[in-house]
Amino acid sequence: MTAIPSFTGDANPYGGGDPYADYRTADFPFTHHADLADRRLGAGVIAANDEFFAQRENLLVPERAEFDPEHFGHKGKIMDGWETRRRRGASAGHPWPTADDHDWALIRLGAPGVVRGIVVDTAHFRGNYPQAVSIEGTSVAGSPSPEELLADDVKWTTLVPRTPVGGHAANGFAVDVEQRFTHLRVNQHPDGGIARLRVYGEVVPDPKWLAALGTFDVVALENGGGVEDASDLFYSPATNTIQPGRSRKMDDGWETRRRRDQGNDWIRYRLAEQSEIRAIEIDTAYLKGNSAGWASVSVKDGEAGEWREILPRTRLQPDTNHRFVLPEPAVGTHARVDIYPDGGISRLRLHGSLTADGAARLTARHQELGG
């Protein structure tokens, strides 16, 4: 495991120019996983004890935090993040907050799963970031209210112990807890501001829900699918291709750089579990002068299985959703889309259902993780 860099202490006051020029960050070993707190998956900040200076919902905005040095409101400097007021002590004789004083926010994960790493981003909070943070997780079925989550009978598990953080920095934490979580509680000690929160992990869907659906998208991120690798990530992440809904703009899909050789680009996926695929959709929405020219789809069954083409190389049209009904169901645990020669697709949908073996393995894992 790569060591996680630690950033502590104040950043320099903003001195003009590019506000990200002195931003402290690093390549964390867990960011290849899906962001379980992605708003596109349905995540939300459902409560916070204080949001005096900046709203809690900013924590999950997909884009990086912005900074306008001239942007002030009636309560003071307007920040693109979640910022609480300054805590005070109980009296003039002890004006400082106690060691236990802290602010908190409740996060509903968009896709419940196993958390592998968390980034607490304090971008632009240079002298007003928290001294330390801690993060807990719980698993509660259904759609609990904030009051239900904060009830005494709800068990919270520590994912990140109370740890000092730095201002204007991406503070990363590896998590090693083999448990399925639905909600997080983010604590900042004693107060301050956090710009963004990213929760990287593996989606663990509810097998009862998938069984009730019958036919569903077996590669979709929200159903437990994932991207394992891709040939090129120059313009946009391959994970975009299995996000919910239709693409709404060009960078909401997957686009590669222009190839200058005789090769082709590809994405390799892990399905929710062993599945029987019956239909395929390849969407090139908003990719008009840069969509892939042709595409093929292959599957394999098991890590050691051999790739088998289920959709031969087929011409694609720009800005078009293409639908293919397979002549016979294809069984597999992994899928691969190859595009020729380069370009992009916005979405891949593999419609089918779990096999009996796939459903049994998914149910067993769900139970082992406390689902």
N, C-alpha and C positions, 0 to 999 in steps of 0.2 A: 504494500500500500504506500502510495506517495505521501510524504509528510505534508500536513496541512499548514500553509503559512499562517502566521498570526500577526494581525495588525492591531496595535494598541496605541492609545494616546491621541492627542489633538492633531488634526491636519493644520496646515498653514492657513491663515485667513485668506479669503479670496482676493487675489491681487489684480484681477482683470484678465481678459483674453479667454482662452478655452478653459472652462471650469473643470474639464476632465483631464487637463494636462498633468495634474499632480495626484490623480485618483489612484489609490492603491488596490491592486487586484492580483489575481494569480489564476493559473489553470488548475482547477480542482478535479480530482479523479472520479467524481460521481456525476458530473454534469451531462454525461451521455444518456443518463436516465431521463424519463419523462418528468415534467414539472407537475406534480400532483395538485399543486395549488394554482394551476392555470385557470383563468377566468373562462376560457373557451371550453373547459371541461365541466364548468358549473361551480367552481370554487367561489367562496365569498368570505368577507370579514363580517361576521354576524353580530359582533358586539365588541365594545372596548370600554374601559372604565373612564377614559378621558381622551378627547380629541380636540382640545381647545384651539391649538394653532393650525393643525392640518388633519384632514379626514382620514380615518382608518382605511377606507376603501382604496386609497392610493397604494397601499402595500402590494396589491396584486395587479396593478396596471402592467400589461405585457411589455410596454416600451421602457427604456431606461429613463431614470428621473431627469427632469429638466431643471434648469436654474436660471432665474431672471433676477439679477441683483436689484432691480428697481421695483420689483413687484411687492407692494405692501398693502395691507388692508387695515380695517378698524382694530384688529387684534394684534397687529404687528406684521413681521415678515411672513409672506405666504410661501410655504415650502411644498414641494412635490413629494409628499410622503405622509407618514403618520407622526404627528408631534403633539406631545402633551405639555401642560403647563409645568412650571418649576414647582417642585414639592418644597414644603416648609415644615419646620419642626413644630412642636406643641406649644412653645412659649419663647419669650424673649431670652430666657435663660438657656434654652436649648433650641436654637432656631434651625437646626439641621434636621433633615429627614433621618429616620432610624434605619438600621441595617436591613430591616425587613420591608421597608416601604418600596413599592414598585407599581408600575402600571402594566396593564395586560390587554391583550386582544385575543378573541376567539376566532379561529380560522376553520371553516368547513372545507375539507379537501374536495376538489372536483371529482376525483377518482380515488376511492379508498385503496390503500396499498401499503407496502413495506417501504419505509423511508430509508434511503441510503445516504443522503447528505442534505444539508440545509445551508443556504446563503442568506445572511442578514446583511443587507446592503445599506450603508449609511451615506450614500452619495450626497454631497453638498451639506451634510450635517457635520460641520467642521469643529465647532465648539459647543454644540448643543445635542450631541449624540448621547445615548445611555452609557453609563460607566461599565455596565455588564448586561448580558442577556442570559435567559434560560428558556428552554422550550420543553413542553410536555405534550404527550399525545394520549388519546383515548379512542375507544371504538364503541360507538353507540349506534344501534340500528335505527332506521327510519329517518325522520327529520326533526331531531330534538331542538327545542328552543334554547336560548342562552340560559334561562333559568334552570332548565332540566340538566344542562351540561355542568352547571356550577353547583348542582345539588351534592350533598355530603356523600351520597352512595355511589357517585361516579368515580371510578378509579383512573388516576392519571399516572402515566409512566414517563419518567425523565428520559428525554432524547438528547438534550444538550444541558449539562449542568451549568450552574451560574458561572459564566466565563467573561472576563474582560474583553471588550471590543474596541476598535479604533474608529475615529471619525473619517468621513469621506473615503470609505474603504469597503470592499467586498469581504465580509467576514465569513469564512467557510468552516463548516463543521461536518465531519464524517459521522454517520450514525450507524451503530451496530446493534440493532434491536430487531430480532426476527419476530415481528408482530404486525398484524394488519391494523392500520389506524384510519379513522374517519374524520377526526377533528384534532387540531393543535391549539395549545394555549401558549402564546408568545409573551414573555415577561421582559420588561426592560427595567433595570435597577439603577437609580431610583426613578428616573424620568428621562425625557428627551425625545429624540426623533429617529425613526427608521424610514428609509426611502422605499425599499422594496424587500419582499420576502420571496424566496424561491425554495421549493420543497421537492427535491429530486428523489425518485424512487420507482418501484415496480408496481404497476396496477394489479390488484387482486380483485377481480369482479365477484359478485355474488352468484354462485352457480344456480341457485333457485330462480333468480331473475332471468338468467340466460335460458334456462330450461323452459320457463314460461313463455319467453319470446319465440322459441322454436328456431326460426330462421333469423339470423342476424349477421352483422358484419364481423367476421371472425378475425380480421386484422385490425379493427378499430382500436385506438388507444384506450378509449373508455371501456372497452370490453376485454381488455387484457392483452391486446396485441402490442407489438413494439418493433422499433427499428434496431437491427443488430449492427448494420454497417452500410456504407454507401461509397460509391466511387468518388463522389465530388460533393462538397458542401460549400462551394465558393460563395453563392449568393444567398442561400436560405437552407434551413435544416430539413433533412429528409423526413423528420417526424411530422412536418406540416401535412404530409400526404395522408396521414391517418387521424387527423384532428376531426372533431365533429363538424357537421354542416358543410355547406358549399364554400369554396374560396371566395373572398370578397374583394381581393386585389392581388396584383401580380406577386408580391412578396409573401402572400399567404399560401404559396405552394412550394414546390421544389424546383430550383433552376440551377443548372450547372454552367461553368464557364465554357467558352467555345473551344471545342477540340480541334487540334491541328494534326491529328494522326488518323489512323484507320480503325481505332477502337470504338468502344461505346460505353455509356454510363449505366449505372444500375443501383438498385436498393435491395437489401436483403432484410426480410422481416421474420419475426417470431409470431406465430399465431397464438390466440388465446389458449389453446391446447389442440390436441389432435382433432382435426375438423374435416367435414365433408363439404367441399366447395361446389356450388352448383351454378353460380353466376358471377360475373366480373363487371365492374365499372372502372373505367379510366377516364378521368376528367382533366381537361386542359384549360379550364376556366381562367380567363384573363391572361393567358399565355398566347399571344396573337402572332408576334413575329419571332417568337423564341420557343414555341412548343416543340416537343419531341416529334420527329418525323414518323417514326414507327415504334412499336412496343411489342414485347412478348412477355408472357408470365409463365413461371415454372414453380413447381412445388417439390418438396422432399419430405419424407416421413422419418423423423428422428434425426439426431445429430449426424449419425453415420449413414443416413440414407442417400440415395442418388437423386440428382435433380431430374425432373421429368417435365417437359414442356406441356402446358395445358392450354395455352393460347399462343398460336404461332405468330411470328412477326407480322404485325398488322398495321396498316396505314392509319395515322391519327390526323384529325383536323384541328386547327387552332380553335381555342375558346369553345370547346365542344365536350359534352359528356357522352362517352362511348359505352354502350352496353352490350355484353356478350353472354348468351346462355350456353353453357357447356354441353356438349353432346352426351356426356356421362359425368357423374360426380367424381371429383378428384379428392383423394384423402391425403392429408399431410399435416405436418407440424410447423413447417417453414414455407415461406414463399419468396419469390424474387421477381422483380420487374426489371427488364432490360429495355432501355430506350436507345434509339439509333438516330443519328450518331451521338447527339447531345441535346441540350435544351431543357425541357422540364415538363412535369405534370403537376396538377394541383391536388388531386385526390386519387387514391386507389381504394376500391371497395371490393371485398371478397365475401359474397353472400353465401351462407351455408349454415351448418349446425355442428355441434360437437358430436363426435362419435361416442359410443358407450364407454370406451376406454378413456377418452379425453375427458368426458364428464366426471368419471370416477376419480381421475387424478386431480382435477380441479377442485372437486368437493373435498378430497382428502387434504389438499394444501390449504384450502380455506379454513378447515377445521383446525389444522395444526397451527395456523397463525392467529387463532382466536376469533375468527369471523363468525 
